[in-house]
Amino acid sequence: MRLVHEAYKTFTLVNKTVVWMETVEWAATDMCAPFDDTRAVTKSEYKGYVETLNLGVNKFENEEVEGYKLLDFRENLWLHSTSILMALLTLRDEYPGVGIVDPSYHDFAAMTQKRSVA
């Protein structure tokens, strides 16, 4: 029963994201470099990405990411470290001149901890 409840919550997040995508509006001129390369992507294409997103666990480099956590990129929701890290890794892969630091690096006080995370 727990799995059914978790699946329901996850599908609810997908639905909320799709509904938000249908109602949100932004001007193409608001997109600045380097993100202006997405101007030609339509709302229906974005909705297709969301509706076909693997909501389970995905392996991305050394991170295991639950796909539904990426649905926080909507409205004015608070982003958790998973969302931020995935965005940073995607930017790094897309733009070779971009370097990243894991957000959890900041939480460690001791230099030995920081070195092991870095």
Secondary structure, DSSP 8 states (H G I E B T S, - for coil): -HHHHHHHHHHHHHHHHHHHHHH----GGG--TTGGGGTT--HHHHHHHHHT---SEEEETTEEEEGGGGGGSSTT----HHHHHHHHHHHHHH-TT-----GGGGG--SHHHHHHH-
